[in-house]
Amino acid sequence: MYQFDYQRAGSVAEAASALSANPEAKLLAGGQTLLPTLKQRLAQPEAVVDLSGVAELKSIGKDGDKVVIGAMATHAEVAANADVAGAIPALAKLAGGIGDPQVRHRGTIGGSLANNDPSADYPSAVLALNATVVTNKRQIGADDYFQGMFGTALAEDEIITAVHFPVPGFAGYEKIEQRASRYPLVGVFVAKPAGGSEVRVAVTGAGADGVFRCGPIEAALAANFAGSAAAGVSVDASSLMGDMHGSAEYRAALISVLAQRAVDGK
Ligand SMILES: Cc1cc2nc3c(=O)[nH]c(=O)nc-3n(C[C@H](O)[C@H](O)[C@H](O)COP(=O)(O)OP(=O)(O)OC[C@H]3O[C@@H](n4cnc5c(N)ncnc54)[C@H](O)[C@@H]3O)c2cc1C
C-alpha cells in the first residue's frame, strides 16, 4: 500500500469539498473493493475520504411509491430491512445473497454501484427496476447510469447519496453463483412496473460489456408473462463473456433458465 492522507467526512458536503480540494482523492465506503486495490498497489490515491461517519447516507425506507436506500447502507442492512422486504422482496433477497456475511456487513450499495463490477448483483436490480441513482449533483436514470464494464455516468468528484427504487408490480431475481467468489456466474432480474405492462429483464455476470437488458426475453414476457415464455427464448451468445467458469454459450442458456425461475418464483 502506498502512503495516502485519510479524512473521515461527517457530511456529504464535507466529503464533496474534500474531493474538490483534491481531484486525486478516492471515496471509501466499506472498503471491500477499494482496500484490496490499494493493498495490491493497483491504485495510488493521494487521499482517501471515508464516508462511514456520514449518517445521512445510511437511511433506508419507503417514501410514497418508492423505496429509498442510502448509499452507505450495507447489503446486510438492506436484506434485513422490513420496508425493503415488504415492498420489493426480490431486492431484499438479492442483497441477502451477496458474497458471505463478512462482505454483506461491510459492502454498500453505493460502493457496489460506483464500482459497477460486471458480475455484481445490484446493477441488475437497478436496471430492471428502472431505479434512479441520486448523487450530490443530480439524479441519473438506470438506463443512463451503466456505461460498460466498470463504467458509470459518475463524474470523478460525484458522490452517490441514495438509490430510489420504484415499487414494482412484480420483481424476481435468480442467480447461479460462481462457487469460489460467490459472485453471480449469471444473475437475472425480471421486473414489471406497478400498473404498467413494460417488462424489464436485466442480466449480470454474462455481458462482455457489463450489465445489460435482454430484449428477446423482455419481448417474450411482454407477450406472455409466464416462465415458459422466457424458457423458450434462445439467447444469442455472441456478445456474452466466457471464462474458465463457464462459456458464453453456457451463460446464454442460463439466462433463459434463470429468467424462467425469476418469473415462476422458483
Ligand atoms: C470476497 C468478496 C465477495 C464478494 N461477492 C459479491 C457478490 O456475490 N455479489 C456482489 O454484488 N458483490 C460482491 N462483492 C462486492 C461487495 O459486495 C462490495 O459491494 C463491493 O466490493 C464494493 O465495496 P464497498 O461498498 O465496500 O465500496 P468500496 O470498496 O469502499 O468502494 C468501491 C468504489 O466505489 C467508490 N465509492 C464508494 N462509495 C461511493 C459513493 N457513495 N459515491 C461514489 N463513489 C463511491 C470508491 O471510491 C471505490 O472506487 C464481493 C466482494 C468481496 C471482497
The ligand as a Gaussian input file, in Angstrom:
#p B3LYP/6-31G(d) Opt

LIG

0 1
 C      -14.888000     -11.790000      -1.188000
 C      -15.881000     -10.866000      -1.843000
 C      -17.047000     -11.421000      -2.377000
 C      -17.977000     -10.593000      -2.987000
 N      -19.115000     -11.147000      -3.522000
 C      -20.028000     -10.351000      -4.149000
 C      -21.215000     -10.887000      -4.707000
 O      -21.514000     -12.067000      -4.639000
 N      -22.068000     -10.021000      -5.342000
 C      -21.812000      -8.680000      -5.420000
 O      -22.599000      -7.952000      -5.996000
 N      -20.701000      -8.147000      -4.874000
 C      -19.817000      -8.939000      -4.238000
 N      -18.702000      -8.373000      -3.684000
 C      -18.546000      -6.893000      -3.759000
 C      -19.019000      -6.205000      -2.453000
 O      -20.307000      -6.618000      -2.169000
 C      -18.991000      -4.678000      -2.486000
 O      -20.236000      -4.147000      -2.854000
 C      -18.014000      -4.066000      -3.438000
 O      -16.770000      -4.691000      -3.258000
 C      -17.869000      -2.555000      -3.153000
 O      -17.394000      -2.447000      -1.851000
 P      -17.732000      -1.246000      -0.871000
 O      -19.174000      -0.972000      -0.866000
 O      -17.080000      -1.595000       0.408000
 O      -17.052000       0.025000      -1.576000
 P      -15.516000       0.478000      -1.557000
 O      -14.638000      -0.683000      -1.799000
 O      -15.239000       1.287000      -0.356000
 O      -15.533000       1.444000      -2.821000
 C      -15.633000       0.908000      -4.136000
 C      -15.521000       2.037000      -5.153000
 O      -16.681000       2.844000      -5.112000
 C      -16.351000       4.207000      -4.804000
 N      -17.429000       4.665000      -3.935000
 C      -17.801000       4.117000      -2.755000
 N      -18.884000       4.731000      -2.276000
 C      -19.199000       5.697000      -3.161000
 C      -20.242000       6.679000      -3.224000
 N      -21.188000       6.792000      -2.280000
 N      -20.273000       7.518000      -4.293000
 C      -19.344000       7.406000      -5.272000
 N      -18.346000       6.504000      -5.265000
 C      -18.269000       5.659000      -4.223000
 C      -14.982000       4.141000      -4.145000
 O      -14.247000       5.335000      -4.309000
 C      -14.345000       2.978000      -4.891000
 O      -13.855000       3.418000      -6.137000
 C      -17.751000      -9.178000      -3.063000
 C      -16.585000      -8.634000      -2.517000
 C      -15.667000      -9.466000      -1.904000
 C      -14.423000      -8.843000      -1.304000

